[in-house]
Amino acid sequence: MGVGLLILIAVLGYIYSLQTSMLLITLIGFFLITFVYMYVCYASTVYVPEIWPTEAKLRGSGLANAVGES
């Protein structure tokens, strides 16, 4: 899914750059931003391998989340 979204974003970005009509700029821009947002949500999910115990994974994910929000 991630690679498909990246290809779609690249194609839409190229098509967006060629537009001269305000309506098409708005429509294609809307879909471009929507797919970029979908990719960001897809790519930013946290995966912690199973080599760490559950307590360490929870503390590490919580710490990273807290530091990222500050």
C-alpha positions in Angstrom: 0.0 0.0 0.0 2.8 2.4 0.8 4.6 2.1 -2.5 1.2 2.5 -4.4 0.5 5.7 -2.5 4.0 7.0 -3.3 3.5 6.3 -7.0 0.0 7.9 -6.9 1.4 11.0 -5.1 4.2 11.3 -7.7 1.8 11.0 -10.7 -0.7 13.5 -9.1 2.1 15.9 -8.3 3.3 15.8 -11.9 -0.2 16.3 -13.3 -0.8 19.1 -10.7 2.3 20.9 -12.0 0.9 21.0 -15.5 -2.5 22.5 -14.8 -3.6 26.0 -15.8 -7.3 25.8 -14.9 -8.2 26.9 -11.4 -10.8 24.2 -11.0 -8.4 21.4 -11.9 -5.7 22.9 -9.7 -8.2 22.8 -6.8 -9.5 19.3 -7.5 -6.1 17.7 -8.2 -4.5 19.6 -5.2 -7.3 18.3 -2.9 -6.7 14.7 -3.9 -2.9 15.2 -3.8 -3.0 16.5 -0.2 -5.5 13.8 0.8 -3.1 11.0 -0.5 -0.1 12.7 1.1 -2.0 12.8 4.4 -2.9 9.1 4.0 0.7 8.2 3.3 1.9 10.1 6.4 -0.6 8.3 8.6 0.4 5.0 7.0 4.1 5.6 7.3 4.2 6.9 10.8 2.7 3.9 12.5 5.0 2.5 15.2 6.4 -1.0 14.8 8.6 -2.3 17.6 10.1 -5.7 17.0 9.4 -8.6 19.2 12.9 -8.9 20.5 12.2 -6.6 23.4 10.0 -7.4 26.4 6.6 -5.8 26.5 7.5 -3.5 29.4 10.5 -2.1 27.4 8.4 -1.6 24.3 5.7 0.3 26.2 8.2 2.5 28.0 10.2 3.2 24.8 7.1 4.0 22.7 5.7 6.2 25.5 9.0 8.1 25.8 9.3 8.6 22.1 5.7 9.8 22.0 6.3 12.3 24.9 9.5 13.6 23.4 7.9 14.0 20.0 5.1 16.1 21.3 7.3 18.6 23.2 
